Amino acid sequence: MATLLTGAGYIGAALLRRLIDPRCAPGASPVVVLDNFFSTAREDVEAALPPNTTLIEGDVAEPADVARAFAALPDAPITVFHLAAQPSAAIAAREPTVTERSNLVGARVVLEAARARDAHVVFGGSFRVYGDELIGKTVDEDTPYGRLGDLSHLSKVYVEQLARMLGVRFTSVRLGVTYGLSPVMKTAPAFMTVPNLFCQRAARGEALDVLEDRPMAFIHVADAARALLAGAHLTTAERWQVVNAAPEVATIGEVGRIVQRLARQHEGRAELRGATPSEATFEVRSRMPLQPCHTLATGLGEVLDYFSCLAKP
């Protein structure tokens, strides 16, 4: 199998480690990585690249760059892990053209190139496509799209439906909010998820503000990488499929309390503000049999350690 990875950032770097691990992907061919270093610095991407990977600087919205990446692949069946996207809702609101270019135009260019090579595209989708009004529900892959509040997550719906329209061999792995320690860590708040951001703030002695204590679905970054790799090997008679990879449900307040407890164990202190004792939740079901190796309670300690080291003078 030949592999193209678009976007070697937070999740992509964790996936790379599994792609070159013979225990996870025996007999895998060298991997080609396409990245434009928008949200991850070049030096961080290069430091995370394993041996036998080829890095191509380019933009997924530029057909010539995508063509160069495909041309660098050996003559073999191709799997494309499409992770390149602008993930920040705040940036999407402030600079919608940036998000449209990467998440919409870029996805179309990659999907069209994949169709021409009959490649299988495994997409880093989002559980957020089901919307935020999930309390009391059981969510499976047949649950319809929900109401979305930002362009970055709306683009996930666009990519899924565009792939169906184009007839691309396509699997969307609908990931929960991702957290945990990865070979590439985001430190700019605009690009960080709530659990990691809370760890960063706790390491700095800052308050953890819970603006709305609603339930969300989460997945550790290492489990997200496992789910994406599993998505590449799912067998089905259909060319187009979606699978959920969001094994843990917790409220934002619960995440804050976990980080607060971990900070105390590290002889630190984190003030939790605005959280209410909510027991509201929902249930997630998935067609993909994948047992998570991490939970918020077990996976955030190393994130707190990472940011504590950065906070030391």
C-alpha positions in Angstrom: 0.0 0.0 0.0 1.2 3.5 -0.8 0.2 6.2 1.6 -0.3 10.0 1.2 -0.9 12.0 4.3 -2.2 15.6 4.0 -1.4 17.5 7.2 1.3 16.3 9.6 0.1 18.3 12.5 -1.3 17.2 15.9 -3.3 14.2 14.7 -1.2 13.6 11.6 2.0 13.2 13.5 0.5 10.6 15.8 -0.8 8.8 12.8 2.6 8.8 11.1 4.1 6.9 14.0 1.6 4.1 13.5 2.0 4.1 9.7 5.6 3.3 10.0 5.3 0.9 12.9 5.5 -2.7 11.4 3.3 -4.0 14.2 0.5 -1.6 13.1 1.1 -1.5 9.3 3.2 -4.5 8.3 4.8 -4.2 4.9 3.8 -0.6 4.5 5.4 1.4 1.7 7.1 4.7 2.3 4.8 7.5 3.2 4.4 10.9 1.3 3.4 13.9 3.5 2.0 17.1 2.0 1.9 20.1 4.3 2.0 23.9 3.9 3.0 24.6 7.6 0.0 26.9 8.2 -0.7 25.8 11.7 2.4 23.7 12.4 5.9 25.1 12.0 8.2 23.4 9.4 10.7 22.5 12.1 8.0 20.8 14.2 6.8 18.8 11.2 10.3 17.8 10.2 11.1 16.7 13.7 8.1 14.5 13.8 8.8 12.7 10.5 9.8 9.1 10.8 12.4 7.6 8.5 11.2 6.6 5.0 8.8 9.5 4.7 8.9 12.1 2.0 7.9 15.6 2.9 6.5 17.8 0.1 5.8 21.5 0.9 2.5 22.4 -0.8 -1.1 23.5 -0.5 -4.0 21.1 -0.8 -5.9 23.8 -2.7 -3.2 23.9 -5.4 -3.8 21.1 -8.0 -0.1 21.2 -9.0 1.0 20.6 -5.4 -1.4 17.7 -4.9 -0.3 16.3 -8.3 3.4 16.4 -7.1 2.4 14.5 -4.0 0.6 11.8 -5.9 3.5 11.6 -8.4 5.9 10.8 -5.5 3.9 7.7 -4.6 5.0 4.3 -5.8 2.9 2.4 -8.3 0.7 0.6 -5.8 -2.8 0.8 -4.3 -3.1 4.2 -2.6 -4.6 5.3 0.7 -5.0 9.0 1.3 -5.3 10.1 4.9 -6.8 13.6 4.4 -6.3 15.6 7.6 -5.3 19.0 6.2 -7.8 21.5 7.3 -8.2 24.7 9.2 -9.7 23.5 12.5 -10.3 26.6 14.5 -13.9 28.0 14.7 -12.5 31.3 15.8 -10.2 31.6 12.8 -13.1 30.5 10.6 -15.2 33.3 11.8 -12.4 35.9 11.6 -10.9 34.7 8.2 -13.5 32.6 6.4 -11.6 32.7 3.1 -8.7 30.8 4.8 -11.0 28.1 6.0 -12.9 27.9 2.7 -9.6 27.5 0.7 -8.2 24.7 2.9 -11.3 22.9 4.0 -13.5 23.3 0.9 -11.3 23.9 -2.2 -8.5 21.8 -0.8 -10.8 18.9 -0.1 -12.2 19.1 -3.6 -8.8 19.1 -5.2 -7.6 16.1 -3.1 -10.8 14.1 -3.7 -10.7 14.7 -7.5 -7.0 13.6 -7.6 -7.9 10.5 -5.5 -10.7 9.6 -7.9 -8.3 9.8 -10.8 -6.0 7.3 -9.1 -8.9 5.2 -7.6 -7.4 5.9 -4.2 -9.1 5.2 -0.9 -9.6 8.4 1.1 -9.7 8.2 4.8 -11.0 11.5 6.1 -10.4 13.0 9.5 -14.1 13.8 10.0 -15.7 15.2 13.1 -18.3 13.9 15.5 -19.5 17.5 15.7 -21.4 17.0 12.4 -24.2 15.6 14.6 -24.6 19.1 16.1 -24.7 20.1 19.8 -28.2 19.2 20.7 -27.6 15.6 21.6 -28.5 15.4 25.3 -30.4 12.2 26.0 -29.9 10.8 22.5 -28.1 7.7 21.3 -25.9 8.7 18.3 -24.9 6.2 15.7 -23.8 6.6 12.1 -27.5 6.7 10.9 -28.2 9.8 13.1 -28.7 12.7 10.7 -26.5 15.8 10.6 -27.3 18.4 13.3 -27.3 22.1 13.4 -23.7 23.5 13.2 -22.4 26.8 14.5 -19.1 27.3 12.6 -17.6 27.0 9.2 -14.8 24.7 10.2 -17.2 21.9 11.3 -19.7 22.7 8.5 -16.9 21.9 6.1 -16.8 18.3 7.4 -20.3 17.8 6.1 -19.3 19.3 2.7 -16.3 16.9 2.3 -18.4 13.8 3.2 -21.1 14.7 0.7 -18.7 15.8 -2.0 -16.9 12.5 -1.8 -20.3 10.7 -2.1 -21.2 12.8 -5.1 -17.8 12.2 -6.8 -18.0 8.5 -6.2 -14.6 8.4 -4.4 -13.7 5.4 -2.3 -14.2 7.2 1.0 -14.3 6.5 4.7 -15.0 9.4 7.1 -13.8 8.7 10.6 -15.9 11.0 12.7 -13.5 11.8 15.6 -14.5 13.2 18.9 -12.7 16.2 20.4 -9.1 15.1 20.4 -6.7 15.5 23.3 -3.5 14.0 24.7 0.2 14.1 24.0 1.3 13.9 20.4 4.7 14.3 18.7 3.4 17.7 17.5 1.7 19.7 20.2 -0.3 22.9 19.6 0.4 25.7 22.0 -1.5 28.6 20.4 -5.0 28.6 22.1 -6.8 29.1 18.7 -5.6 25.7 17.6 -6.0 23.8 20.9 -8.9 21.6 22.1 -10.5 22.3 25.5 -8.8 19.4 27.4 -5.3 20.4 26.2 -6.1 24.1 26.7 -7.2 23.5 30.3 -3.9 21.6 30.9 -2.0 24.6 29.6 -3.9 27.0 31.7 -3.5 24.9 34.8 0.2 24.6 34.3 0.4 28.4 34.2 -1.7 28.7 37.3 -4.6 30.3 35.3 -8.3 29.8 35.9 -10.3 27.2 34.0 -13.4 29.0 32.7 -16.4 26.8 31.7 -18.6 29.0 29.6 -21.2 26.3 28.9 -21.2 23.0 30.8 -22.5 20.8 28.0 -21.5 17.2 27.1 -19.1 16.5 24.3 -17.5 13.4 22.8 -13.8 12.9 23.2 -11.0 10.7 21.9 -7.3 10.5 22.8 -5.0 11.4 19.9 -3.3 8.0 20.0 -6.7 6.3 19.7 -7.7 8.8 17.0 -4.6 7.6 15.0 -5.6 3.9 15.6 -9.2 4.7 14.4 -7.9 6.3 11.2 -5.7 3.4 10.5 -8.6 1.0 11.2 -10.8 3.0 8.9 -8.4 2.3 6.1 -8.9 -1.4 6.5 -12.7 -1.5 7.0 -14.3 -3.8 4.4 -17.7 -3.0 3.0 -19.6 -3.4 -0.2 -20.2 0.4 -0.3 -17.6 2.8 -1.7 -18.7 5.5 0.8 -19.0 5.0 4.5 -18.8 6.9 7.8 -17.8 5.6 11.3 -17.8 7.1 14.7 -14.7 7.3 16.8 -15.8 9.2 19.9 -15.5 6.7 22.7 -15.9 9.0 25.8 -18.6 11.5 26.6 -18.1 14.2 29.3 -19.2 17.7 30.1 -16.8 20.6 29.8 -17.1 21.0 33.6 -16.1 17.3 34.1 -13.0 17.9 32.0 -12.2 20.9 34.1 -12.6 18.9 37.3 -10.3 16.2 35.9 -7.6 18.8 35.1 -8.1 20.5 38.5 -7.6 17.1 40.3 -4.5 16.3 38.2 -3.1 19.8 39.0 -3.5 19.1 42.7 -1.7 15.8 42.3 1.2 17.7 40.7 1.2 20.1 43.7 -0.3 22.8 41.6 -3.6 24.7 41.7 -6.3 25.4 39.1 -9.4 27.4 39.9 -12.5 26.2 38.1 -14.9 28.9 37.3 -18.4 28.7 35.9 -18.9 24.9 36.0 -22.3 23.6 37.1 -22.8 20.0 38.4 -24.4 18.7 35.2 -25.2 15.1 34.6 -26.5 15.6 31.1 -25.1 13.2 28.6 -25.6 11.1 25.5 -24.5 7.8 24.2 -22.3 7.0 21.2 -22.4 3.9 19.1 -20.0 2.9 16.3 -19.9 0.3 13.6 -16.1 0.2 14.0 -14.9 -2.2 16.8 -12.2 -0.2 18.4 -11.5 -0.3 22.2 -9.9 2.9 23.4 -6.6 2.7 25.2 -6.9 6.0 27.0 -9.5 8.1 28.9 -9.5 11.8 29.9 -8.6 10.7 33.4 -5.6 8.6 32.3 -4.5 10.7 29.2 -4.4 14.3 30.5 -1.7 13.8 33.1 1.1 13.7 30.5 -0.4 16.8 28.8 -0.2 18.6 32.1 3.4 17.5 32.5 4.2 18.7 29.0 2.8 22.2 29.7 4.3 22.3 33.2 7.7 21.9 31.7 7.1 24.7 29.2 5.9 26.9 32.0 9.0 26.5 34.0 11.3 29.6 33.9 
